[in-house]
Amino acid sequence: MGRTLELLESHVSDRTQWHFVVLRDADHLALGECSDSGHPAKLVAELALVAGELRGRDLIAERVGILDALARRVGEQRGPDAFVTATLMGGLEQLLTDHAAQAAGEPVWKWLGGSAPAPVPLYANINRVPGGRAPGDVAAAASKAVAAGFSAVKCAPFDVEDGGRSLAATGLRRLRAIRQAVGEDVELRADCHDRLPVEEIHRLLPALEDLGIGWLEDAVALDRTQDLRALRAATSIPLAGGELMFDAAEADIAVSEGLIDILMPDVKHAGGIERVVSIARGVPELAVSPHNPSGPVATAAAAHLFSVCPNATELEYQFGETPWRSDLVGGLERMTEGHLHADDRPGLGLTLDTRHRSLRVLWSTAL
């Protein structure tokens, strides 16, 4: 059997589809994840173009050149097209890294030059737990995460209205319900998704401080530096952001002026594992908590970088959306007491059950 490249889609829920790029070469698979590109049809079209440039090439010896060309392609594009290509690059970089590390007989953390990692601390993102979005529903989801061993929980309280109330009022009710349900010892974090006017955020600050919010994520975008300065001056709540960044320069002002406390590059959207490592190493004084509302492949990819990034603190984990998540990768995603466990298997350390009922092939070609 020859070498093939595929794009597989896993239907997780009405809200979520995971997308995996898969290299089949002889008797092994290499994997990457390019979920959340925002446009699956464009993802397929872009992959078809890129595959034409990969056909017949040595994917290990030419790995750096391939990725440099993809990065230039992202730089030449704008808007949604650039984001799709950046996310595709993230998945292909994970795949190429997995392929190279497997060929070397090393886990990715060792291939990157790291030492055996300790279990990676996780926090629970409860945004996609099935059920309603009423305060009692999100509080119940948070309680389940705490019962599963997580000591920190994040929600997106301002995403959707409830009962005709404003987003601000609805979000505050959700946060108060979660705090009451989980107690004071659990860290509660709020992902604002840049949904509220900055004036509304400022009005909420006293209540958010009273709730002991652990961080405000994307209260305002990193490039809105004037609003970010005002917010930084107005609160002691740690500010987090950077989930959509591709280039380290996008955070330069926020970092240099101390406007952000936690930087959150994503191995999918930032172009892969080594680009996130480079971003993290460029801000050694700053906490880096990789953004990762993702499937098990991107989660494994992000976990490996912790061994070479001393300022990597915690990894986001999409909690409770489906009971078969680990089954998709042969039961090899091992999580206990809010920590993800890596081991010495070569590459990312995962297999993919390509016959899993959730999967379908979106696209395939010979390489």
TITI-746336 format. One record per residue: x, y, z of N, C-alpha, C, O in turn; residue in one letter. Coordinates in pm, whole numbers, plus 50000, padded with zeros to 5 digits. Layout:
<atoms>
XYZXYZXYZXYZa;...
</atoms>
This chain:
<atoms>
500854988050000500005000050000500885012450000501845013250076m;500565022349915501355034449908501045044250019500235041650107g;501695055450012501505065950113500295074250079500135078549965r;499425076550177498215084450154498045094950262498525093250375t;497375105750227497015116350320495505117650321494875118050216l;494925118150440493475118750454493075129950550493855134050636e;491865134550533491235143350629489995136150681489085133050604l;489955133450811488845126550873488075136250962488655144951026l;486765134550965485915142551052485245133551154484665123251118e;485325137451279484635130351387483465138951434483655150251481s;482255133651420481075140851467480935138551617480645127351660h;481145148951694481135147851840479775151851896479225144951982v;479235162851847477955167951896477405177551792478045179951689s;476235182951817475675192851726476575205151715476515212551617d;477405207251816478265219051819479685216251771480375225451725r;480125203851779481545200951762481795189951660481175179351663t;482715192751569483305182651482484815184051492485355194951476q;485485172951519486945172951519487445169051381486865160451315w;488525175451338489125172351209490575167851229491365174551296h;490885156351171492205150351184492825148251047492165143050956f;494085152251032494855148450914495625135850949496215134751056v;495605126350857496185113150882497095109350766496675109350650v;498335106150798499285100850700499385085850720499755081150827l;499045078450616499205063850617500455060650536500535063650416r;501425054750602502695051550535503105037550578503505035350693d;502995028050486503275013950518502355009550631501135009750617a;502945005450743502114999650850501905009150967501525004651075d;502145022150947501885031151060501135043651016501095047150898h;500535050251116499805062651096500515073951168501075071951276l;500505085751108500895098051178499685107251178498915107551082a;499525114851286498295122251310498545136951338499595140751389l;497565144851303497505158851344496055163051353495185156651293g;495785173651426494415178451442494305192851396495095201451435e;493295195451311493065208951259491595212851280490965218351190c;491085209851397489695213151430489525228251446490485235651464s;488265232551439487885246451466488485256451368488815267651404d;488615252151241489095261451139488035271651102488335282151045s;486775268451134485675277351103485045274950967483985280450938g;485695266750882485165264950747485685251750690486685251750618h;485035240450721485525227450674485705226450523486645219950476p;484815232650447484945231850301486225238650253486915233550165a;486545250150312487805256850277489005248750325490045248550259k;488855241950438489935233550490490255222550389491425219950361l;489225216050335489425205650236490095211350111491035205350058v;489615222650064490165228649942491625232449961492445230349871a;491955238050077493335242050103494245229850116495375229950068e;493745219350181494535207150195494815201050059495915195950035l;493845201349970494055195949835495165203449763495975197349693a;495215216749779496275224649717497635221249778498615219249706l;497685220749911498945218049979499445203949948500645201749931v;498525194449939498925180649912499655179349780500575171249767a;499255187249682499945186949554501415190649567502245186049489g;501735199049665503125203149687503885193149773505115193549779e;503165184049840503815174049925504075161049851504925153049892l;503375158849743503415145949675504835142549630505495150449562r;505295130649669506605125849629507775131149711508915127449685g;507515139749809508615145649885508945137250008508125129550058r;510175138950057510615132450180510095140850297510625151650324d;509075136050364508385144050465509165145650594508795153550680l;510245138150608511125139850724512275149250690512495159150759i;512995146250583514155154350545513745168450505514495177950527a;512555169950445512115182950396511085189550488510425199150448e;510965184550608509935189350701510005204550723508985211350714r;511195209750751511335224050781510955232550661510245242550676v;511395228750544511055236350424509565236150395509005246250352g;508935224750417507495223650397506755233250488505835240350445i;507155233550615506475242150712506775256950687505895265350706l;507985260050645508295274050612507415278850496506945290250496d;507205270250397506355274050284504915276050330504235285150282a;504445267650421503085269350473502955282450551501945289350539l;503965285850629503925298450705503885310350610503175320050636a;504625309750501504585320650402503195321450340502685332350312r;502585309950317501245309750259500245316750351499395324250305r;500365314150482499495320950578499715336050570498755343850571v;500985340350562501305354550558500785361650436500575373750438g;500585354150328500095360150204498575361350200498025367750111e;497905355050296496445355050297495925364950401496695370550479q;494625366950402493995376150494492705370150547492085361650482r;492295374450665490985371150719490765356250738491685349050779g;489545351550709489205337450731490095327850654490395316950702p;490525331650533491375322750455492695320250527493185308950531d;493285330750583494545329250656494345320550779495225312650814a;493205322050847492945314150967492795299450933493305290851004f;492095296350824491955282450781493325276450750493625265350792v;494145283750677495465278550640496355277150762497125267450770t;496285286450856497065285350979496665272951058497515265951113a;495355270351063494865258651137495265245751065495635235951130t;495195245750932495675234250857497165232150881497605220750900l;497945242850882499365241650911499585235651049500465227251068m;498765239951147498895234251280498715219151279499485211951343g;497685214451206497465200051198498575192851124499005182151166g;499045198651012500095192150936501425192251011502195182751000l;501705202751087502925202951166502895192051273503895185251295e;501745190451339501615179451436501865166051368502575157551421q;501265164151249501425151751174502885149351138503405138351158l;503555159451084504945158051043505855155551163506825148051154l;505525161851276506285159551399506075145251449507035138451488t;504835140851448504525127051487505265117151397505845107451445d;505235119751268505905111051170507405110451195507995099651196h;508035122051214509485122451235509885115951367510875108651373a;509115118651473509455112851602509245097751602510035090451662a;508205093151535508025078651522509205072351448509705061851488q;509645078751341510765073351265512035072851349512875064051331a;512185082451442513335082551531513165073251650514105071151727a;511965067651666511695058751780511615066051912511895060252017g;511215078951908511195087152029509815093452050509135096651952e;509385095152176508195103352199508495117752161509645121952163p;507465125152126507675138852079508415147052184509265155152149v;508085145252313508775153252414510285151152411511055160552433w;510725138952383512165136252374512715141552243513805147152240k;511965139752134512375144852003512565159952008513425165351938w;511775166852090511905181352107513095185352194513455197052202l;513705175452260514845178252346514505179052493515325183552574g;513305174652531512885175452670513195162752746513595152552689g;512995163552877513125151752963511725146452993510725153152966s;511675134653049510385128253075509475137653152509845142253260a;508305140653100507445150753164506665145153282506305133353285p;506425153753377505475150453483504065150853425503855156653318a;503105144853494501725146253447501355160953427501685169453510p;500695163953316500385177753278499115182253349498075175853335v;499175193153427497965197953493496955203453393497325210553299p;495695200153414494605204153327493615212853401493505211953524l;492885221253328491685227253384490515223853292490705221753172y;489335223353348488155218753274487445230353208486995239753275a;487325229753076486455238653001485095231652993484995220852934n;484065237553051482745231053057481765236652954480575233952962i;482275244352858481375251352766480545242052679479465245852633n;481025229852655480325221052562479745208652630479415198852563r;479635209052761478945198152831477495198052785476855208552785v;476955186452745475555186152700474595190952808474825189052927p;473525197352764472515202352857472215216952833472715222852737g;471405222752919471005236652904472075246252947473155242452993g;471765259052930472705269652967472155278253080472705288953108r;471095273753145470605280953263471655280153373472475271053373a;471645289653467472655289453574472765275953645473875271353673p;471625269653674471685256653741472335245953656473005237053709g;472165246753523472765236953433474285238253429475005228253438d;474765250453416476225252153410476855249353546477985244553554v;476145252353653476645249053786476775233953803477745229053862a;475785226453751475855211853758477035206453678477705197153722a;477295212453560478435208153479479745210853552480655202453551a;479855222353616481055225553692481245215753807482365211553835a;480175212253873480265202753984480755189153937481525182554007s;480305184853818480785172153763482285172653736482995162953761k;482775183853686484205185253660485005184453790486045177953795a;484525191053892485215190754022485205176454077486205171754132v;484065169554063483985155754110484935146654034485395136554088a;485255150253908486195142453828487645145653860488545139553801a;487905154953950489265157653994489865170753950491035173253977g;489085179253882489615192253839489525202453952488525203154023f;490585210253966490585220654069490375234554010490335244454083s;490245235253878489955248053811488975245453698489085235453626a;488015254453682486935253053585486795266153508486865276953566v;486585264953377486355276753294485035275353220484685264653172k;484305286453213483085286753132483095299453049483905308453069c;482155299952954481975311852871480615317652906479645315252834a;480515325153014479195328953069478435338852983477215340052997p;479135345952894478485356752819478185352952674477935361752591f;478205340152643478035336052503476595337252453476365341952342d;475635333052535474235332852489473335338652597473605337452717v;472255344952552471285350552646470445339452708470385328252656e;469785342752817468905333152884467755341052946467975349753030d;466535337852906465375344052968465195358752936464565365953013g;465735363252824465555377152784466435387052857466355399052830g;467285382452948468195391553018469355395252927469615388552827r;470055405652962471245409652888472335399052905472305391253000s;473285398852812474405389652824475165391752954475575382153019l;475355404352992476105407253114475395401653237476015395153321a;474095404253247473335399453363473255384353364473375378053469a;473045378353247472975363753237474295357453277474315347753354t;475395362853226476705357253258477025358053405477585348753462g;476665369053467476945370553610476135360253691476645354753788l;474885357853652474075347853720474715333953708474735326253804r;475235330853590475885317853572477115316553661477305306353727r;477935326853663479155326253745478825325053893479485317653965l;477815332153939477425331254079476905317254113477185312054221r;476155311254020475645297754044476795287654052476775278654136a;477785289153964478925280053968479695281754099480045271854163i;479945293954136480705296354261479975290154380480605284054467r;478685291854385477925286154496478005270854495478055264554600q;478015264954375478015250354363479375244254396479435233654458a;480465250754356481785244554370482555249454492483575243554528v;482095260054554482785265154672483945274454638484205277454522g;484625278754742485685288754726487025282854687487895290154639e;487215269854706488535263954683488805260654536489945257954499d;487785260754453487935257954310488145271054235487395280654255v;489175271554149489395283754072488375284453958488195274853883e;487735295653947486705298053846487195308453747487545319553786l;487225304853621487735313553516486635316853417485755308553391r;486685328853362485635333453270486245336753134487155344853123a;485715330153031486105332952893485055342152834483905338152813d;485445354552806484485364552760484245364052609483245369352560c;485175357752534485035356752388484815370352322484255371252213h;485265380852390485165394452334483725397752295483485404452194d;482755392952377481335394652343480735407552398479755412552343r;481285412852505480675424352571481395437252534482615437252516l;480675448252523481345461252509482275463552629481975459352741p;483385470152604484375471752711483775479252830484165476852944v;482825488452805482195495752916481425486053006481385487853128e;480815475952945480075465953022481025457553107480715454453222e;482175454153053483185446753130483585454753253483665449353363i;483825467753234484245476053348483155476553455483465476453574h;481895477153415480815477353514480725464253591480285464053706r;481135453453528481075440353594482255437653687482175428553770l;483325445153675484555441953747484375440253898484905430553953l;483665449153968483515446954114482875433554147483315426754240p;481845429754072481175416954098482105405254065482115395254136a;482865406453958483785395753920484895394254023485315383054054l;485365405354075486395404754179485845398454307486535390654372e;484595401754342483975395554460483845380454444483915373154542d;483655375754321483545361354295484895354354292484965342154282l;485965362054300487295356154296487625349754163488235339054159g;487245356254053487495350653920488995349153898489765358553919i;489415337153856490835334053842491495340753724492655344753732g;490765341953614491245350153502490075354053414489055347253408w;490255365253345489345369753240490045367253107491115372753080l;489445358853026490025355152898489315362652786488095362752778e;490115368752701489575376052585488455385552623487425386352556d;488665392852733487735403552766487775414052656486745419452615a;488985416952608489185424652485490325418052408491205411852468v;490295419452277491315413152194492685419452218492785431152256a;493755411552195495105416352220495475428652139496265436852184l;494895430052019495265441451935494515454251972494805464951917d;493565453452063492865465552110493625470952231493145470452345r;494805476052205495725479152313495225490352404495475489952525t;494535500152350494035510952436493015505552537493075508852655q;492075497252489491095491252580491775481752680491365480852795d;492795474852633493505465452721494255472952831494285468452945l;494845484452796495515492552898494545497153006494835496553125r;493365501652961492365506553057491885495153147491685497153267a;491695483553090491235472153170492315467753267492025464653383l;493555467453221494665463553309494765473053428495045468753540r;494535485953404494625495753512493445494953608493525499753721a;492345488853563491115489153642490915477053732490055477253820a;491695466353710491435454153788492715446453818493705447453746t;492655438953925493755429953960493485415753910494335407053926s;492325413253850492045399953795493035397153683493205405653595i;493705385653684494615382453574493895382353440492755377853430p;494575387353336494015388053202494705377853112495935376653114l;493925370553035494445360052947493975362552805492925368552783a;494765357952708494365359252568495425353952474496495349752516g;495095354352346496025350252243495685337152176496545331252111g;494455332452190494095319252138494145318251987494305307251933e;493995329351916493975329051770495285333651708495385334851586l;496305336351791497545341751739498285331451654498245319451681m;498945336351551499795328051466501245332151482502145323651481f;501475344951496502835350451505503045356451642502155363151696d;504205354251700504515359751832504385374851836504055380651939a;504645381451722504595396051717503215401451748503075413051788a;502185393351730500825397851756500605401551902499695409051934e;501445396151991501295398952134502375408452186502445410752307a;503195414052098504365421852142503975433152236504565434452343d;503005441352197502665453052280502065448552413502445453552519i;501145439152407500515434352530501535428552626501425430452747a;502525421552573503545415352658504525425952709504815426352829v;505015434352622506045444152661505515454252761506275459252844s;504225457452755503645467152848503005460452970502415467253054e;503135447352981502585440453097501065440753103500485441153211g;500425440652985498975441752980498265428252989497045427653001l;499035417652985498445404252987499255395553082500475397153094i;498575386453149499225377853248499415363553200500365356853239d;498505358953114498555345253064498385345552913497385350652863i;499375340252842499295339552696498805325552658499205315652720l;497935324852556497225312452527497315308152380496275306752315m;498515306252325498595301252187498045287052178498075279552276p;497545283552061496905270652036497725263051932498055268651827d;498055250351957498885242951862498225241651726498915239451626v;496905242851720496205242451591496355255751518496815256051404k;495975266551582495885279451513497225286651502497385295251415h;498175283251587499485289851582500455282851488501605286851477a;499995272351421500855265951322501645254151373502565249551306g;501285248951491501905236551536502655237351666502725247851730g;503225226051704503875224551835505095233751846505215241251943i;505985233051749507235240551762507005255651757507765263151818e;505995260251686505715274651688505205278951825505535289951870r;504415270651891503985274052027505165273752122505265282152211v;506065264052106507285263752187508075276652168508545282552266v;508215281152045508945293552017508265305552082508935314152139s;506935306252074506205317152138506435316952288506695327352348i;506335305152349506505304052494507915307752537508095314752638a;508905303252463510295306352499510605321252481511515326552544r;509855327852395510075342152374509515350952484509815362852489g;508695345252573508105352852684508325345152815507365341352881v;509605342952853509885334352969509325339653100509155332153196p;509055352553105508535358653228507015357253239506435360953341e;506365352053137504915351653130504425337253141505065328053088l;503305335253208502665322053210502075319153072501445327853012a;502265307053024501685302552898500785290552928501235280352979v;499505292052896498525281352917497885278652781496985286052741s;498325268252711497835266252574496315265152565495675257652639p;495775272652473494355271752440494105258152376494885253852290h;493025251152415492895237452368491485231852389491335221652457n;490445238252333489115232252339488985222052227488155223552137p;489795211652234490115203452118489915188652145489595184552257s;490115180752040490065166352051491355160752109492245168252148g;491455147452114492585141152183493915142652112494955141752177p;493925144851980495205145951910495875159251942497045159451980v;495165170451928495735183451963496075184052111497055190452150a;495285177452195495575177252338496905170352365497715175352444t;497145158952299498435152252315499575160852263500625161752325a;499355167252148500405175752090500775187052186501955189752207a;499775193552244500045204452338500715199352464501575206052521a;500325187452510500915182052633502415179752618503165181852714a;502865175452500504295172652481505155185052497506305184052540h;504625196852465505465208852471505775213152614506695220952636l;505005208052711505265211752850506655207552895507225213652985f;507215197152834508525192252877509655201752840510755200952896s;509405210852745510465220052701510115234652725510845243552682v;509005237252792508565250952819508325252652969507225249753016c;509315257053045509145258353190508015267653231507455266353340p;507665277253143506595286653178505215281853132504235289253145n;505125269553077503815263753046503195258953178503805251153250a;502015263653207501445261553340500345250953344500465241153417t;499295252853267498165243653265497655242453122497825251453040e;497015231153095496455228552963494935227952972494385221353060l;494285234652881492825234252873492365220352828492995214152742e;491265215652887490725202452852489225203752834488515208352923y;488745199452717487315200252687486595189152762486635177452723q;485945192952871485385183052964483955179152927483135187652895f;483685166052933482315161052942481465161652818480255159552826g;482065164352700481225165452581480805151852527479705150352474e;481675141852540481365128552490482055118052575483175120152620t;481405106652598482025096252682483045087752608483785080252672p;483115088652473484005079752397485275086752349485975081552261w;485575098052403486725105952358488025097652355488705097352252r;488365091152464489605083452468489535070952381490555066352330s;488325065452364488165053752277488625056752135489135047952066d;488445069052091488815073051955490305071051930490725068751817l;491115072052037492565070352024493025058052102494075058052166v;492225047652094492615034752150492745034652301493485026452356g;492035043652369492135044252515493435050252566493745049252684g;494205056552475495545061152512495575075352568496645080052609l;494445082252571494395094952644494055091652789492905088452821e;495045092452874494885088253013494865100653103495845107953111r;493755102753169493595114253256493095109653391492125102153400m;493765114053498493315111453634493535123753720494555130453709t;492575126553804492675137453901493145150553838493995157453893e;492565153553724492875166353660494255167253600494775178253582g;494885155953568496205155753505496205146053388495545135753390h;496965149753283497115141353165498465134453173499485140853201l;498475121453149499685113453167500285109753032499605103952947h;501545113253011502285109452892503155097252924503355093953041a;503665090452820504585079452844505615079152732505855089352666d;506235067552709507375066652619507025061552480507925058252403d;505765060852444505425056352310505965066252206505915078352229r;506475061152094507035070351992505975079951937504785077051936p;506445091351892505575101551834504665107751937505045109352053g;503465111251894502485117051987501995106852088501405110452190l;502235094052061501835083552155500405079052140499845072852231g;499795081952025498395078552002498255069451881499065069851789l;497215061351883496715054951763495325060751739494725066351830t;494825059351619493475064151588492645052351541493025045051449l;491495050451606490575039951563489835045051441488775051251453d;490385042451323489825048151200488465042151165487785047051075t;488065031651236486745025751214485735030451319484615025351325r;486125039951400485215044851505483935050251441483975056451335h;482835047851507481525051451450481365066351425480525070351344r;482155074751492482015089251476482735094551353482505105951314s;483595086351291484495091351187483955089251047483285079351017l;484275098850960484065097150817485215103950743485805113550792r;485515098850626486585104550544486025116150463485095114450384v;486595128050483486185139750403486965140650273486455145650173l;488215135750275489085137850159490275128450173490725125550284w;490785123650058491925114650060492675115749929492075118149824s;494015113949935494825114049814496085105949837496515104149951t;496665101149730497965094449737499075104949741499005115149674a;500085102049822501255110849829502485103749774503575109549771l;
</atoms>
